[in-house]
Structures are given as structure tokens and as C-alpha cells.
Amino acid sequence: YHDYLFKQHGLFNSLPVDPEETYFRCSDIERTFRSAEGFLHGVFPPQSPNEIMDIETDTSDLSILRPYDGFCKDLHEVRKEYVNTQQYKDWIDTTWPIVQDFAQTLHITEKSGENINAICDFVSTVYCDDKRLPVDAQNETLQQACLNSLGFYMYDYYQYNSTVAGSYTMRKMVSVADRHINEYGKLKFSLLSAHDSTISSILIFLKGKNFKTYNRIPPFASHLAMELWSTDENPTDFYIRFALNGEDIELEKMENQTLVKYTDYKDAYSDYQKYCAEIPI
């Protein structure tokens, strides 16, 4: 990413960079701070022991970088409706017998979607990180059920109303892009260090209800880029594109184009202003 910003596109010419040219933020979970710290250390290698970069952090009471129904009344209503669907109940009835034995190892006894997700989060994290699972979790059926369950628990929930979960994070992303435009390019690069659920909510926001459900997407160390582009001929006429791990994302509401006018994008995807409006950005 250092080469992409410095060498390929010349967004920055020297180090250290001007603090007014960057903006960094993470959620309230420490690992997102550590992730931001490591990423920035590589993109902007420190030039002296006294160099400081500020990273804003969310709080446990309110995070604009983490989809959670406790932060937003609209998302809370979506959650209440979703957990009462037959699809959700069938998933619990089908998956619980597969994870039940291992649940006892973790001292989990109640059959619920939240507990299935907690069990599968543990199994999949250890599995995907190439660590050794406990003996009673070294079961291919259990592992596959957990990978599928994480995809279901996250993607199907967000797809139930595909614009709500990602609305306030997208509102923040748009505000950062607007800041670049309004300050005539002073802000050049922003990092919002968050979670797989954050990326998932934005992907579904962009792709809509027809977005394919994956077993374990996004993979570890994923990044979603939102880029503004302009030409030398029309430096104030901005275009936008999104990419997941370097691959352009087709925008459902923009006839599946990948590079569109920024103003057209904001009009087509204006629902980010409609939901979770009580959350300050």
C-alpha cells in the first residue's frame, strides 16, 4: 500500500506526511487499534522516534465502525424481525445438533442463535488462523457447519434489509470523502480500522439483497478501499470506486458499473442518510 500511494500514484511525495493530509480511526475493540497501528507503520514508516500519528477511537457506548443493534434503533427493529423468521429458526434447529457436543466443552447449554454464533466464532477463528483446535472440535462436519453459520448469521441478517447495517459507517465514509472535496484535496488518505462485520455490511449495502452469501468472506486481513478519482482536465469532477482486496466492486444501483460519478453515487445510494440518523458522525 505504501508503493501504491507513494510510487504508483504520487499521492504523497515524502515522509513524514502532514497530519492534516490524513485521518485515522478505529472501533472500540483493541485489535482494530493494533491493526491500524501496524498498517500505518508500514504505509508511513516512522522517520524519527518522536513522530506521532493520532488514531481516533470509538467507545463501547457508540461505535460508528461496528454494526450493532444496540447503537441504532432501526437496526434493532431489523434484528427483532429477522430472528422471528422461519429461516432463522430453521438454521438454529439444523445447526444446534452439530455444535451441541462441543458447546458443552465451552460450558454453553442454551440453544440459541447467539450461542451458535459464539461457538462458531471460536471454532472458525482458530481454524482460519491455522491454530490447533481442541480434540472434540477436530471434526470436519462441525468446522464446515461453523463456517457456513458465520456466513448465514452475518450476511443473511444484513441482507434482510440491505441498507440499514452499513448506513452509519457509509455516512462516515462519505463525510470523509466530502472533506477531501470541501478542503480542496488537503485530506488525502483516511484509514477506518474495523471488523469483518463492517466490511460485510458495506458490501451488502453496495450490492443489495442479491449479494451472494459466502462461507467465510471477508477473509482475515481484508481491506475495502473507497477511492475518489479525477482528471487533470476536470480536477473538481470526481468519480468513485470501491474495491475489496484489490478487486473492483460492481455497484448494483449503478447498472453494475465499478467507476461512477461521485454525485450520482450519493444520489443512488442516499439511503445511508435515512437510517440510524441518531448516530452522530
C-alpha positions as CSV (number, residue, x, y, z in Angstrom):
1,Y,0.0,0.0,0.0
2,H,3.0,2.3,0.6
3,D,4.1,1.7,-3.0
4,Y,0.5,2.2,-4.3
5,L,0.1,5.6,-2.6
6,F,3.7,6.9,-2.9
7,K,5.2,5.4,-6.1
8,Q,2.3,4.4,-8.3
9,H,0.0,7.4,-7.8
10,G,2.2,10.0,-6.1
11,L,-0.5,10.8,-3.5
12,F,2.4,11.6,-1.1
13,N,5.9,12.6,-2.0
14,S,7.8,12.5,1.2
15,L,7.8,11.3,4.8
16,P,6.7,12.2,7.4
17,V,3.4,13.3,5.9
18,D,1.5,16.4,7.0
19,P,-1.0,15.3,9.8
20,E,-3.7,17.4,8.1
21,E,-3.4,15.2,5.0
22,T,-4.5,12.1,6.9
23,Y,-7.3,10.9,9.1
24,F,-7.3,7.6,11.1
25,R,-10.0,6.0,13.2
26,C,-10.7,2.6,14.8
27,S,-13.5,1.0,16.6
28,D,-13.7,0.4,20.4
29,I,-12.1,-3.0,20.2
30,E,-8.4,-3.1,20.8
31,R,-7.4,-5.4,18.0
32,T,-8.7,-2.7,15.5
33,F,-6.3,-0.2,17.1
34,R,-3.4,-2.7,16.8
35,S,-4.4,-3.4,13.2
36,A,-4.4,0.3,12.4
37,E,-1.1,0.8,14.2
38,G,0.6,-2.0,12.2
39,F,-0.9,-0.8,8.9
40,L,0.2,2.8,9.4
41,H,3.7,1.7,10.5
42,G,4.1,0.0,7.1
43,V,2.4,2.7,4.9
44,F,4.0,5.7,6.7
45,P,7.3,4.3,8.1
46,P,8.4,6.4,11.1
47,Q,11.2,8.8,10.3
48,S,12.1,9.6,13.9
49,P,11.5,8.3,17.5
50,N,9.4,11.4,18.3
51,E,7.0,11.1,15.4
52,I,3.3,10.9,16.4
53,M,0.2,9.8,14.5
54,D,-3.2,10.3,16.1
55,I,-5.8,7.5,15.8
56,E,-9.3,8.4,17.0
57,T,-11.2,5.6,18.7
58,D,-14.9,4.8,19.1
59,T,-16.3,3.9,22.5
60,S,-18.2,0.9,23.8
61,D,-21.3,3.0,24.1
62,L,-21.3,4.0,20.4
63,S,-19.2,2.9,17.5
64,I,-19.7,4.2,14.0
65,L,-17.4,1.5,12.7
66,R,-19.2,-1.6,14.1
67,P,-22.7,-2.7,13.1
68,Y,-24.6,-3.4,16.3
69,D,-28.3,-3.2,17.0
70,G,-27.6,-1.6,20.4
71,F,-26.4,1.5,18.6
72,C,-29.2,2.1,16.2
73,K,-33.0,1.8,16.7
74,D,-33.5,1.0,13.0
75,L,-31.0,-1.9,13.2
76,H,-32.6,-3.1,16.4
77,E,-36.0,-3.3,14.7
78,V,-34.5,-5.2,11.8
79,R,-32.9,-7.6,14.2
80,K,-36.2,-8.2,16.0
81,E,-38.0,-9.1,12.8
82,Y,-35.1,-11.2,11.5
83,V,-34.8,-13.5,14.5
84,N,-38.5,-14.3,14.2
85,T,-38.3,-15.5,10.6
86,Q,-38.7,-19.2,9.8
87,Q,-35.4,-19.2,8.1
88,Y,-33.6,-18.1,11.2
89,K,-35.4,-20.7,13.4
90,D,-34.7,-23.5,10.9
91,W,-31.0,-22.5,11.0
92,I,-30.9,-22.9,14.8
93,D,-32.7,-26.3,14.6
94,T,-30.4,-27.6,11.9
95,T,-27.1,-26.3,13.4
96,W,-27.5,-26.8,17.1
97,P,-27.3,-30.7,17.0
98,I,-24.0,-30.4,15.1
99,V,-22.4,-28.0,17.6
100,Q,-24.1,-29.2,20.8
101,D,-21.4,-31.6,22.0
102,F,-18.7,-29.0,21.6
103,A,-20.9,-26.4,23.3
104,Q,-20.8,-28.5,26.5
105,T,-17.0,-28.3,26.4
106,L,-17.3,-24.5,26.3
107,H,-20.0,-24.7,29.1
108,I,-22.7,-23.4,26.8
109,T,-26.0,-25.2,27.4
110,E,-28.7,-22.9,26.0
111,K,-29.8,-23.5,22.4
112,S,-29.9,-20.1,20.7
113,G,-28.6,-18.3,17.6
114,E,-26.3,-16.1,19.7
115,N,-24.7,-19.1,21.3
116,I,-24.3,-20.9,18.0
117,N,-22.5,-17.8,16.6
118,A,-20.3,-17.6,19.7
119,I,-19.3,-21.3,19.4
120,C,-18.7,-21.0,15.7
121,D,-16.8,-17.7,16.0
122,F,-14.3,-19.5,18.3
123,V,-14.1,-22.6,16.0
124,S,-13.6,-20.6,12.8
125,T,-11.1,-18.1,14.3
126,V,-8.9,-20.9,15.5
127,Y,-9.4,-22.9,12.3
128,C,-8.8,-20.0,9.9
129,D,-5.7,-18.9,11.9
130,D,-4.2,-22.4,11.5
131,K,-4.1,-23.0,15.2
132,R,-4.8,-26.3,16.8
133,L,-8.5,-26.9,17.7
134,P,-9.5,-28.9,20.8
135,V,-9.8,-32.6,20.1
136,D,-13.6,-32.6,20.2
137,A,-13.7,-29.7,17.6
138,Q,-11.4,-31.5,15.1
139,N,-14.5,-32.6,13.2
140,E,-14.9,-31.6,9.5
141,T,-18.7,-31.5,9.8
142,L,-18.5,-29.2,12.8
143,Q,-15.9,-26.9,11.1
144,Q,-17.9,-26.6,7.9
145,A,-21.1,-26.0,9.7
146,C,-19.5,-23.2,11.7
147,L,-18.0,-21.6,8.6
148,N,-21.5,-21.7,7.0
149,S,-23.1,-20.5,10.1
150,L,-20.9,-17.4,10.4
151,G,-21.8,-16.5,6.8
152,F,-25.5,-17.1,7.5
153,Y,-25.5,-15.2,10.8
154,M,-23.9,-12.2,9.3
155,Y,-24.9,-12.0,5.7
156,D,-28.5,-13.1,5.9
157,Y,-29.2,-10.8,8.8
158,Y,-27.7,-7.8,7.0
159,Q,-29.5,-8.7,3.8
160,Y,-32.9,-8.8,5.5
161,N,-32.7,-5.0,5.0
162,S,-29.6,-4.5,3.0
163,T,-29.2,-0.7,3.6
164,V,-29.5,-0.5,7.4
165,A,-26.5,-2.2,8.9
166,G,-23.9,-0.3,6.8
167,S,-25.7,3.0,6.8
168,Y,-23.9,4.9,9.5
169,T,-20.4,3.6,8.6
170,M,-21.1,4.6,5.0
171,R,-22.3,8.0,6.2
172,K,-18.8,8.4,7.9
173,M,-17.1,7.3,4.7
174,V,-19.0,9.8,2.6
175,S,-18.2,12.6,5.1
176,V,-14.5,11.8,4.8
177,A,-14.7,12.0,1.0
178,D,-16.7,15.2,1.2
179,R,-14.0,16.6,3.5
180,H,-11.4,15.9,0.8
181,I,-13.5,17.8,-1.8
182,N,-14.5,20.7,0.5
183,E,-10.9,21.3,1.7
184,Y,-9.6,21.2,-1.9
185,G,-7.7,18.0,-1.5
186,K,-6.0,18.7,1.8
187,L,-7.2,15.4,3.2
188,K,-5.6,12.7,1.0
189,F,-5.9,9.4,2.9
190,S,-8.1,8.0,5.6
191,L,-8.0,4.7,7.4
192,L,-11.1,3.3,9.2
193,S,-9.9,0.2,11.0
194,A,-12.8,-2.0,11.8
195,H,-14.2,-5.6,11.6
196,D,-15.3,-8.3,9.1
197,S,-18.9,-7.3,10.0
198,T,-18.1,-3.8,9.0
199,I,-16.8,-4.8,5.6
200,S,-19.7,-7.2,5.2
201,S,-22.3,-4.5,5.9
202,I,-20.8,-2.2,3.4
203,L,-20.6,-4.9,0.7
204,I,-24.2,-5.7,1.2
205,F,-25.1,-2.0,1.2
206,L,-23.4,-1.7,-2.2
207,K,-24.6,-5.0,-3.7
208,G,-28.1,-5.2,-2.3
209,K,-30.3,-8.2,-1.4
210,N,-28.9,-10.3,-4.2
211,F,-25.4,-10.3,-2.8
212,K,-24.1,-13.9,-2.7
213,T,-23.6,-15.4,0.8
214,Y,-20.1,-16.8,1.3
215,N,-18.9,-19.3,3.9
216,R,-16.2,-17.0,5.3
217,I,-15.9,-13.8,3.5
218,P,-14.1,-11.4,4.0
219,P,-11.0,-13.5,4.9
220,F,-8.5,-12.4,7.5
221,A,-6.6,-9.2,6.8
222,S,-9.1,-8.0,4.3
223,H,-9.4,-4.4,3.2
224,L,-12.2,-2.5,1.4
225,A,-11.0,0.6,-0.4
226,M,-13.1,3.6,-1.4
227,E,-11.3,5.9,-3.8
228,L,-12.1,9.3,-5.3
229,W,-10.7,9.9,-8.8
230,S,-10.5,13.0,-11.0
231,T,-8.7,14.0,-14.2
232,D,-6.2,16.8,-14.9
233,E,-8.8,18.3,-17.3
234,N,-11.6,18.3,-14.7
235,P,-10.0,18.2,-11.3
236,T,-13.2,19.1,-9.5
237,D,-15.3,16.4,-11.3
238,F,-15.0,13.4,-9.0
239,Y,-15.6,9.7,-9.6
240,I,-15.8,6.9,-7.1
241,R,-14.9,3.3,-7.0
242,F,-14.8,0.5,-4.3
243,A,-12.5,-2.5,-4.2
244,L,-12.3,-5.5,-1.9
245,N,-8.8,-6.8,-1.6
246,G,-7.8,-5.2,-4.9
247,E,-10.9,-6.3,-6.9
248,D,-13.4,-3.7,-8.1
249,I,-16.9,-4.0,-6.7
250,E,-19.8,-3.7,-9.1
251,L,-22.4,-1.3,-7.9
252,E,-25.9,-2.8,-8.1
253,K,-27.8,0.5,-8.2
254,M,-25.4,1.9,-10.9
255,E,-26.0,-0.8,-13.5
256,N,-23.1,-2.8,-12.0
257,Q,-20.6,-0.2,-13.1
258,T,-17.4,0.0,-11.0
259,L,-16.4,3.6,-11.6
260,V,-19.2,6.2,-11.4
261,K,-19.6,9.9,-10.8
262,Y,-19.4,10.7,-7.1
263,T,-22.6,12.8,-7.1
264,D,-24.5,10.1,-8.9
265,Y,-23.4,7.6,-6.4
266,K,-24.6,9.7,-3.5
267,D,-28.0,10.1,-5.2
268,A,-28.4,6.4,-6.0
269,Y,-27.3,5.2,-2.5
270,S,-28.8,8.1,-0.5
271,D,-30.4,5.6,2.0
272,Y,-27.2,5.9,4.1
273,Q,-28.8,9.2,5.3
274,K,-32.2,7.6,6.0
275,Y,-31.3,5.0,8.7
276,C,-29.6,5.3,12.1
277,A,-29.8,9.1,11.8
278,E,-29.5,9.5,15.6
279,I,-25.9,8.3,15.4
280,P,-23.6,11.4,15.3
281,I,-20.8,11.2,12.7
